[in-house]
Amino acid sequence: GLVQIVQVGVAAGYEAAGRELPTQPIVELLLAAGWEGRVVMALVSVVFAPFAEEVFFRGVLLPACVRELGVGPGLAAQAAVFGLIHFVARPDLLPMAVPLALAGWGFGWLRLRTGSLHAAVAAHAVFNGVQVGLLLAGVTPA
């Protein structure tokens, strides 16, 4: 819910600036793909990406950041890196890193709270699944 609120805020900021809200390249590929491509991209987005990203961000980076910076700053640092890494090749999309950083903070909090990656992977998969579902239903999330 909070991530969607932030997404709406980012969209409003683009609108106030008189700029069209950009989309991630993966979103453009998904929308342009045929049904076979959409199935493959949905699987990658909902199964493979959450697993791989959680292993790196919450399995490797988060413990290192917490060890070096402490719990609060470490959690924030890994979340910021998570948000930014999705847009590193597209600086024009950097404002869109904010909602993803917030999601990364939530996934990191789950990892710390449960002591396991399972909850973070599941939450990440659900988050991505909702986003893909909305896109495939013709609703472009902000």
N, C-alpha and C positions, 0 to 999 in steps of 0.2 A: 503494500500500500504506500509506504513512505517513498519508495523508489519511484512509483508512478506519479506521486505528487511532485517530486523533484523534476521528473521528466516533463510534466506539464509546465512547471516554472521555466525550465530551459526553453521549451517551445514558445512560451510567452515572451521570453527575452529576445528570441530571434524575431518574433513578430513585431515587437516594439521597436526593434532596430531596423525594421523594414526588409529583413532578409528571410529567404525561404529556408525552412528547416532542412538541413542536409540529412542524408541517411548513410549508414555504414555500407561499405562495398558488399558485405555479405548479404545485407538486406536487399540490395539491388539485384544481386545474383539469384537469390531465392525467388524474388518476384518475377524475374525474367525466365526462370527455368520451367521446363515441362514437368509433368507429374513425377516422372522417374527422378529427375534432378531434385525436385522438392522433397521426395521421400529420402533420398540420400542426404541432402542438406539438413533435413529435420533430424535424422539419426545422428549426424555429426554434431549438430547443435544441442541435442537433448541427451545424448549418451557419451560420445567421445570427448567433446570439449569440456563438459563439466568435470569428468574424471581427470583429464590431463591438467586442466587449469587448477583444480583443487589440490592435486598432488604437488604441483609446483608452488602455487601461491600460499596455500594453507598448510601444506606438508613440509615445505622447505623454507620458503621466504618468511612466513609468519614466525616460526620458532626462532629463526635467526634475528629478525627484527626485535622480537620480544626480549631475546637474550641481550642484545646490544643497547636497546633503547628503553626497555621497560614495557609493561603490558599496554597501557594506553597509547603512548607514542608508537610502539611497534605495530599495534593493531591499525592505527591510522596510516602509518607508512606503507604497510602492505596493501591497504585499501587504495591509497593514492596510486601506487604503482599498478595495481590491477585496473583501475579506471583509465589511467594514461596509456597503458600498453595497448589497449584496444584501438587507440587513435594515433599512435606514434607516427604512422606514415601519412596521416591527414591532419595537419595542424588546424585546418578550418573546422574540424569536428571537435576540438578540445573541450568546448563547453559541454558536450555530450558525455564527457568522461565523468562528470559529477554524479549522475545517477548510478553509473556503474561502480564508481568508487564507494558509494553508499551501499550498494549490493555487496561489494567485496568486504566492506566492514561487517555487514551482517553475517556473511559466510565465515569470516574470521572469528566473529564472536561465537558462532555456533561451534566452531572447531575448539576454541578455548573452553567454552562452557561444557561441552561433552567429552573433551579429551580424545575425540576421534574424528577422522575425516568423513565418516559415513553420513553424518547429518549435513555437513557442508556440501558434499557431493549431491545428496538428495535435494537439498534446497536449491542448489545451482541448476540442477536438471529441471526442477519444477519452474523456476524463474525463466529459464530458456524456453521450456515447453510452452509456457503462457505467451511469451513473446512471439514464438513461431506460430502458435495457434492463432493469435490475433492477426498476424501478417497474412496467413493463409486464408483467414476469414474475410480479408479485405479491410481490416482495421489496422492502419499504420500507427503503432504506438509512437507517442511524441518522443 
